[in-house]
Amino acid sequence: MYSLDINFLNDRTERPSEAGLGRAARIQRESPRPIYFGIAVAIASLALVGGAWLFCKSESAVSPTTR
């Protein structure tokens, strides 16, 4: 079989370097509401799964004491 060699680096155009790239740009702070929402969803889902697991374990642990 034949292999196809493509060198995209040779096809790239040269760009002049931009001054000031060494300095980090300021990051604009947005509302932390999505982070809080994500944390709340994660905690709620863990609590739901943990509660379901505990419920299933308690149901299977109950053994009949009388026959």
N, CA, C and O atoms as a Tinker XYZ file with bonds, in Angstrom:
   268  protein
     1  N      0.842000   -1.183000    0.000000    73     2
     2  CA     0.000000    0.000000    0.000000    64     1     3
     3  C      0.887000    1.246000    0.000000    63     2     4     5
     4  O      2.059000    1.209000    0.375000    81     3
     5  N      0.297000    2.309000   -0.422000    73     3     6
     6  CA     0.993000    3.579000   -0.439000    64     5     7
     7  C      0.609000    4.378000    0.795000    63     6     8     9
     8  O     -0.521000    4.303000    1.277000    81     7
     9  N      1.552000    5.132000    1.288000    73     7    10
    10  CA     1.239000    6.002000    2.420000    64     9    11
    11  C      1.184000    7.440000    1.927000    63    10    12    13
    12  O      1.868000    7.812000    0.974000    81    11
    13  N      0.385000    8.216000    2.571000    73    11    14
    14  CA     0.188000    9.601000    2.185000    64    13    15
    15  C      0.861000   10.480000    3.229000    63    14    16    17
    16  O      0.442000   10.509000    4.386000    81    15
    17  N      1.890000   11.187000    2.826000    73    15    18
    18  CA     2.587000   12.092000    3.735000    64    17    19
    19  C      2.179000   13.519000    3.418000    63    18    20    21
    20  O      2.379000   14.006000    2.306000    81    19
    21  N      1.614000   14.169000    4.397000    73    19    22
    22  CA     1.227000   15.566000    4.250000    64    21    23
    23  C      1.913000   16.333000    5.363000    63    22    24    25
    24  O      1.792000   15.989000    6.538000    81    23
    25  N      2.624000   17.360000    4.985000    73    23    26
    26  CA     3.301000   18.185000    5.968000    64    25    27
    27  C      2.593000   19.530000    5.999000    63    26    28    29
    28  O      2.820000   20.387000    5.145000    81    27
    29  N      1.740000   19.700000    6.985000    73    27    30
    30  CA     0.979000   20.936000    7.082000    64    29    31
    31  C      1.838000   22.106000    7.552000    63    30    32    33
    32  O      1.451000   23.261000    7.369000    81    31
    33  N      2.981000   21.835000    8.145000    73    31    34
    34  CA     3.832000   22.925000    8.602000    64    33    35
    35  C      4.415000   23.701000    7.432000    63    34    36    37
    36  O      4.628000   24.908000    7.540000    81    35
    37  N      4.673000   23.039000    6.331000    73    35    38
    38  CA     5.205000   23.746000    5.167000    64    37    39
    39  C      4.139000   24.608000    4.507000    63    38    40    41
    40  O      4.469000   25.614000    3.881000    81    39
    41  N      2.888000   24.243000    4.629000    73    39    42
    42  CA     1.808000   24.995000    4.001000    64    41    43
    43  C      1.350000   26.183000    4.840000    63    42    44    45
    44  O      0.574000   27.010000    4.362000    81    43
    45  N      1.812000   26.277000    6.061000    73    43    46
    46  CA     1.366000   27.337000    6.964000    64    45    47
    47  C      2.016000   28.664000    6.580000    63    46    48    49
    48  O      3.195000   28.716000    6.231000    81    47
    49  N      1.226000   29.733000    6.650000    73    47    50
    50  CA     1.772000   31.054000    6.357000    64    49    51
    51  C      2.437000   31.609000    7.607000    63    50    52    53
    52  O      2.013000   31.330000    8.728000    81    51
    53  N      3.460000   32.382000    7.403000    73    51    54
    54  CA     4.178000   32.994000    8.523000    64    53    55
    55  C      3.423000   34.218000    9.009000    63    54    56    57
    56  O      2.997000   35.056000    8.214000    81    55
    57  N      3.262000   34.314000   10.314000    73    55    58
    58  CA     2.609000   35.474000   10.908000    64    57    59
    59  C      3.638000   36.269000   11.685000    63    58    60    61
    60  O      4.520000   35.689000   12.318000    81    59
    61  N      3.539000   37.570000   11.647000    73    59    62
    62  CA     4.461000   38.363000   12.463000    64    61    63
    63  C      4.129000   38.164000   13.939000    63    62    64    65
    64  O      2.963000   38.038000   14.314000    81    63
    65  N      5.157000   38.138000   14.758000    73    63    66
    66  CA     4.926000   37.934000   16.191000    64    65    67
    67  C      4.265000   39.175000   16.770000    63    66    68    69
    68  O      4.597000   40.304000   16.409000    81    67
    69  N      3.343000   38.944000   17.657000    73    67    70
    70  CA     2.608000   40.045000   18.264000    64    69    71
    71  C      3.325000   40.489000   19.531000    63    70    72    73
    72  O      3.739000   39.661000   20.342000    81    71
    73  N      3.466000   41.773000   19.692000    73    71    74
    74  CA     4.131000   42.311000   20.875000    64    73    75
    75  C      3.213000   42.179000   22.076000    63    74    76    77
    76  O      1.999000   42.342000   21.955000    81    75
    77  N      3.776000   41.891000   23.211000    73    75    78
    78  CA     2.993000   41.825000   24.434000    64    77    79
    79  C      2.420000   40.456000   24.738000    63    78    80    81
    80  O      1.586000   40.328000   25.634000    81    79
    81  N      2.839000   39.441000   24.024000    73    79    82
    82  CA     2.317000   38.109000   24.312000    64    81    83
    83  C      2.900000   37.545000   25.603000    63    82    84    85
    84  O      2.318000   36.638000   26.198000    81    83
    85  N      4.032000   38.065000   26.038000    73    83    86
    86  CA     4.652000   37.571000   27.261000    64    85    87
    87  C      3.854000   37.936000   28.498000    63    86    88    89
    88  O      3.925000   37.239000   29.510000    81    87
    89  N      3.108000   39.005000   28.430000    73    87    90
    90  CA     2.306000   39.444000   29.568000    64    89    91
    91  C      0.953000   38.744000   29.521000    63    90    92    93
    92  O      0.287000   38.719000   28.486000    81    91
    93  N      0.565000   38.186000   30.636000    73    91    94
    94  CA    -0.712000   37.471000   30.693000    64    93    95
    95  C     -1.861000   38.469000   30.647000    63    94    96    97
    96  O     -1.826000   39.510000   31.304000    81    95
    97  N     -2.852000   38.142000   29.882000    73    95    98
    98  CA    -4.025000   39.005000   29.788000    64    97    99
    99  C     -4.876000   38.840000   31.042000    63    98   100   101
   100  O     -4.917000   37.766000   31.643000    81    99
   101  N     -5.543000   39.904000   31.420000    73    99   102
   102  CA    -6.408000   39.831000   32.597000    64   101   103
   103  C     -7.640000   39.007000   32.274000    63   102   104   105
   104  O     -8.253000   39.155000   31.217000    81   103
   105  N     -7.981000   38.153000   33.191000    73   103   106
   106  CA    -9.166000   37.322000   33.032000    64   105   107
   107  C    -10.326000   38.029000   33.705000    63   106   108   109
   108  O    -10.248000   38.407000   34.874000    81   107
   109  N    -11.392000   38.200000   32.959000    73   107   110
   110  CA   -12.563000   38.835000   33.537000    64   109   111
   111  C    -13.320000   37.814000   34.355000    63   110   112   113
   112  O    -13.637000   36.721000   33.887000    81   111
   113  N    -13.598000   38.192000   35.577000    73   111   114
   114  CA   -14.326000   37.285000   36.458000    64   113   115
   115  C    -15.807000   37.344000   36.124000    63   114   116   117
   116  O    -16.406000   38.415000   36.026000    81   115
   117  N    -16.370000   36.171000   35.956000    73   115   118
   118  CA   -17.799000   36.085000   35.701000    64   117   119
   119  C    -18.487000   35.659000   36.979000    63   118   120   121
   120  O    -17.844000   35.461000   38.010000    81   119
   121  N    -19.755000   35.523000   36.905000    73   119   122
   122  CA   -20.538000   35.118000   38.056000    64   121   123
   123  C    -20.180000   33.685000   38.451000    63   122   124   125
   124  O    -20.083000   32.816000   37.584000    81   123
   125  N    -19.982000   33.427000   39.745000    73   123   126
   126  CA   -19.663000   32.058000   40.176000    64   125   127
   127  C    -20.902000   31.169000   40.287000    63   126   128   129
   128  O    -20.807000   30.038000   40.765000    81   127
   129  N    -22.046000   31.660000   39.857000    73   127   130
   130  CA   -23.296000   30.906000   39.977000    64   129   131
   131  C    -23.241000   29.545000   39.277000    63   130   132   133
   132  O    -23.721000   28.571000   39.858000    81   131
   133  N    -22.685000   29.415000   38.065000    73   131   134
   134  CA   -22.621000   28.081000   37.449000    64   133   135
   135  C    -21.768000   27.092000   38.246000    63   134   136   137
   136  O    -22.067000   25.899000   38.278000    81   135
   137  N    -20.721000   27.580000   38.879000    73   135   138
   138  CA   -19.886000   26.697000   39.700000    64   137   139
   139  C    -20.678000   26.205000   40.897000    63   138   140   141
   140  O    -20.637000   25.021000   41.229000    81   139
   141  N    -21.401000   27.110000   41.546000    73   139   142
   142  CA   -22.214000   26.716000   42.698000    64   141   143
   143  C    -23.316000   25.744000   42.275000    63   142   144   145
   144  O    -23.626000   24.797000   42.998000    81   143
   145  N    -23.896000   25.980000   41.120000    73   143   146
   146  CA   -24.934000   25.083000   40.616000    64   145   147
   147  C    -24.360000   23.694000   40.341000    63   146   148   149
   148  O    -24.988000   22.686000   40.665000    81   147
   149  N    -23.186000   23.640000   39.754000    73   147   150
   150  CA   -22.542000   22.356000   39.479000    64   149   151
   151  C    -22.191000   21.607000   40.744000    63   150   152   153
   152  O    -22.354000   20.388000   40.811000    81   151
   153  N    -21.708000   22.323000   41.753000    73   151   154
   154  CA   -21.389000   21.695000   43.034000    64   153   155
   155  C    -22.656000   21.160000   43.687000    63   154   156   157
   156  O    -22.656000   20.059000   44.238000    81   155
   157  N    -23.740000   21.936000   43.626000    73   155   158
   158  CA   -25.003000   21.497000   44.226000    64   157   159
   159  C    -25.546000   20.254000   43.522000    63   158   160   161
   160  O    -26.052000   19.343000   44.177000    81   159
   161  N    -25.445000   20.212000   42.200000    73   159   162
   162  CA   -25.915000   19.043000   41.453000    64   161   163
   163  C    -25.058000   17.821000   41.791000    63   162   164   165
   164  O    -25.584000   16.717000   41.930000    81   163
   165  N    -23.752000   18.011000   41.923000    73   163   166
   166  CA   -22.871000   16.892000   42.259000    64   165   167
   167  C    -23.182000   16.345000   43.644000    63   166   168   169
   168  O    -23.248000   15.131000   43.834000    81   167
   169  N    -23.374000   17.235000   44.611000    73   167   170
   170  CA   -23.685000   16.795000   45.975000    64   169   171
   171  C    -25.043000   16.105000   46.014000    63   170   172   173
   172  O    -25.201000   15.078000   46.674000    81   171
   173  N    -26.025000   16.666000   45.308000    73   171   174
   174  CA   -27.360000   16.064000   45.300000    64   173   175
   175  C    -27.344000   14.685000   44.650000    63   174   176   177
   176  O    -27.999000   13.764000   45.137000    81   175
   177  N    -26.606000   14.537000   43.564000    73   175   178
   178  CA   -26.559000   13.227000   42.906000    64   177   179
   179  C    -25.829000   12.204000   43.764000    63   178   180   181
   180  O    -26.236000   11.044000   43.821000    81   179
   181  N    -24.754000   12.617000   44.433000    73   179   182
   182  CA   -24.061000   11.698000   45.336000    64   181   183
   183  C    -24.947000   11.306000   46.505000    63   182   184   185
   184  O    -24.948000   10.148000   46.924000    81   183
   185  N    -25.702000   12.264000   47.037000    73   183   186
   186  CA   -26.609000   11.959000   48.142000    64   185   187
   187  C    -27.717000   11.016000   47.690000    63   186   188   189
   188  O    -28.102000   10.113000   48.432000    81   187
   189  N    -28.226000   11.214000   46.493000    73   187   190
   190  CA   -29.282000   10.347000   45.970000    64   189   191
   191  C    -28.775000    8.917000   45.768000    63   190   192   193
   192  O    -29.446000    7.958000   46.149000    81   191
   193  N    -27.608000    8.780000   45.179000    73   191   194
   194  CA   -27.045000    7.448000   44.953000    64   193   195
   195  C    -26.689000    6.792000   46.281000    63   194   196   197
   196  O    -26.941000    5.602000   46.473000    81   195
   197  N    -26.100000    7.563000   47.200000    73   195   198
   198  CA   -25.764000    7.008000   48.509000    64   197   199
   199  C    -26.996000    6.595000   49.289000    63   198   200   201
   200  O    -26.993000    5.556000   49.949000    81   199
   201  N    -28.042000    7.391000   49.222000    73   199   202
   202  CA   -29.287000    7.045000   49.901000    64   201   203
   203  C    -29.922000    5.801000   49.317000    63   202   204   205
   204  O    -30.427000    4.953000   50.052000    81   203
   205  N    -29.899000    5.687000   47.999000    73   203   206
   206  CA   -30.452000    4.491000   47.358000    64   205   207
   207  C    -29.637000    3.256000   47.724000    63   206   208   209
   208  O    -30.197000    2.184000   47.953000    81   207
   209  N    -28.324000    3.406000   47.779000    73   207   210
   210  CA   -27.466000    2.279000   48.152000    64   209   211
   211  C    -27.734000    1.853000   49.589000    63   210   212   213
   212  O    -27.853000    0.662000   49.875000    81   211
   213  N    -27.831000    2.827000   50.494000    73   211   214
   214  CA   -28.118000    2.493000   51.892000    64   213   215
   215  C    -29.490000    1.841000   52.034000    63   214   216   217
   216  O    -29.656000    0.904000   52.815000    81   215
   217  N    -30.464000    2.328000   51.289000    73   215   218
   218  CA   -31.798000    1.734000   51.334000    64   217   219
   219  C    -31.761000    0.282000   50.864000    63   218   220   221
   220  O    -32.362000   -0.592000   51.488000    81   219
   221  N    -31.062000    0.031000   49.775000    73   219   222
   222  CA   -30.969000   -1.340000   49.257000    64   221   223
   223  C    -30.206000   -2.246000   50.216000    63   222   224   225
   224  O    -30.567000   -3.410000   50.388000    81   223
   225  N    -29.163000   -1.725000   50.837000    73   223   226
   226  CA   -28.404000   -2.531000   51.793000    64   225   227
   227  C    -29.240000   -2.825000   53.034000    63   226   228   229
   228  O    -29.150000   -3.920000   53.588000    81   227
   229  N    -30.041000   -1.878000   53.475000    73   227   230
   230  CA   -30.841000   -2.116000   54.675000    64   229   231
   231  C    -31.974000   -3.096000   54.383000    63   230   232   233
   232  O    -32.360000   -3.873000   55.256000    81   231
   233  N    -32.508000   -3.066000   53.165000    73   231   234
   234  CA   -33.567000   -4.000000   52.802000    64   233   235
   235  C    -33.027000   -5.424000   52.690000    63   234   236   237
   236  O    -33.716000   -6.378000   53.051000    81   235
   237  N    -31.818000   -5.571000   52.202000    73   235   238
   238  CA   -31.257000   -6.910000   52.051000    64   237   239
   239  C    -30.702000   -7.433000   53.372000    63   238   240   241
   240  O    -30.527000   -8.642000   53.527000    81   239
   241  N    -30.423000   -6.550000   54.323000    73   239   242
   242  CA   -29.874000   -6.972000   55.609000    64   241   243
   243  C    -30.964000   -7.468000   56.546000    63   242   244   245
   244  O    -30.674000   -8.185000   57.504000    81   243
   245  N    -32.201000   -7.101000   56.286000    73   243   246
   246  CA   -33.305000   -7.523000   57.148000    64   245   247
   247  C    -33.575000   -8.996000   56.879000    63   246   248   249
   248  O    -33.901000   -9.391000   55.760000    81   247
   249  N    -33.434000   -9.788000   57.915000    73   247   250
   250  CA   -33.706000  -11.215000   57.773000    64   249   251
   251  C    -34.903000  -11.581000   58.633000    63   250   252   253
   252  O    -35.085000  -11.019000   59.713000    81   251
   253  N    -35.693000  -12.487000   58.182000    73   251   254
   254  CA   -36.859000  -12.877000   58.990000    64   253   255
   255  C    -36.392000  -13.568000   60.273000    63   254   256   257
   256  O    -35.572000  -14.485000   60.237000    81   255
   257  N    -36.924000  -13.116000   61.392000    73   255   258
   258  CA   -36.535000  -13.698000   62.675000    64   257   259
   259  C    -37.432000  -14.854000   63.059000    63   258   260   261
   260  O    -37.033000  -15.715000   63.844000    81   259
   261  N    -38.618000  -14.886000   62.525000    73   259   262
   262  CA   -39.529000  -15.994000   62.833000    64   261   263
   263  C    -39.823000  -16.774000   61.569000    63   262   264   265
   264  O    -39.844000  -16.217000   60.471000    81   263
   265  N    -40.047000  -18.051000   61.729000    73   263   266
   266  CA   -40.362000  -18.902000   60.576000    64   265   267
   267  C    -41.773000  -19.327000   60.600000    63   266   268
   268  O    -42.215000  -20.048000   59.706000    81   267
